[in-house]
């Protein structure tokens, strides 16, 4: 199946997590976010929790417990064959009780505080007598920032499905005067499925004419017309991994102002891609692309960050923005997506998904970035 990982990848990821747990002086962590559970175990169901012990191997795996409910008995045996499994509908509560009943093993228990509601925390506190609950947010997300070869493979397939769908859409006249934004969006989404996507990565954006100046416009019954910018922001999902790409087209012959605006955003996008190398500060990558637009006098019309991480979520760490913190590392997958939006006239965004490398970056979204007219 696309995106299938090598046999030992999940134990390796749990081992990397244990190193982070040791740094925080906790005995274990309760994982409740399904994307993080998938990352650490391979489980793809809709209900689960995972208790990862922080001790030395092999005891750590013996004390690591996976929990799901009876609907997934067979699936869990296939996807999580290497861990002790408990079947319980209230999976997180079941593992919290397990920790409390074995408090000598799980004395200090971390939990994903960014994913736990106040109500759930109160319930955990009632259950976890004898266990010291410790907030440990973002640990798995930190590991997920750098992708392994299997993850990059899945991302490459997701990007290819989106590329092929766009090529088909244009070739068969799917972007043309008289069609509505909704019609174009539906056609593009169907084509991604035809070209191997498991699903769409997010709700497709099709924004025509003045609507293209709205960064996250949702498709309406607005009719495409000659002279319109048409902004397409879309992605495919393969093996749980997401692609993200934006291309801006023109119906008919572009006006001089449209060519100028497109060329400006294209220049900023190329500058951002060139700056996105291992070791670069994320805020400085944003500043490099933003500077191109600022110097042209359109700084106020670029209201969002330059990009974001992409993987099991379509928006994940790191953030390439003015307020972003940290540096890029080889193996991170991020978007580079500057835009300029002129209210009432139209806007341009050009976006690629890229893999950061030691010497630069690899672009995964291969559709042309030349101005396409249809």
Number of C-alpha atoms within 10 A of each C-alpha: 7 18 19 12 17 9 8 8 16 19 15 12 16 22 21 13 21 24 14 18 22 13 8 13 14 23 22 27 26 24 26 20 17 17 19 22 22 19 21 23 22 19 23 19 16 11 20 26 25 28 25 27 27 27 21 11 11 8 11 18 19 14 19 21 21 26 25 25 18 13 14 19 13 10 15 25 13 12 15 19 12 17 18 13 18 20 17 18 15 14 20 23 18 19 24 25 18 17 26 21 16 13 18 12 17 26 18 19 28 25 23 19 17 11 13 16 10 10 9 13 14 11 13 22 15 11 19 21 15 16 23 16 20 17 14 19 15 16 17 22 15 14 16 22 21 22 20 13 13 15 24 21 19 24 33 22 26 33 31 23 25 31 23 17 25 23 15 17 18 16 11 10 12 18 25 21 16 11 16 20 24 19 17 23 24 13 16 27 24 15 21 28 18 13 18 19 26 18 18 21 23 17 13 22 24 28 32 30 22 17 27 28 25 19 20 13 16 15 20 16 10 17 16 21 18 15 17 27 28 30 28 26 23 24 31 33 29 26 21 22 25 27 35 29 24 25 22 24 22 24 20 16 14 18 11 9 9 20 13 12 22 24 15 19 25 23 15 26 27 17 20 27 26 15 20 30 24 19 15 14 19 25 19 20 26 28 21 20 25 25 16 19 24 15 9 10 10 18 15 12 16 19 12 15 20 28 24 21 24 26 25 22 16 20 16 17 23 24 23 30 19 16 11 18 15 13 18 25 20 18 21 24 30 32 30 31 30 29 30 26 22 18 13 12 14 22 29 29 26 23 26 25 30 28 27 24 18 13 12 16 22 15 18 23 26 14 17 10 18 12 15 15 17 16
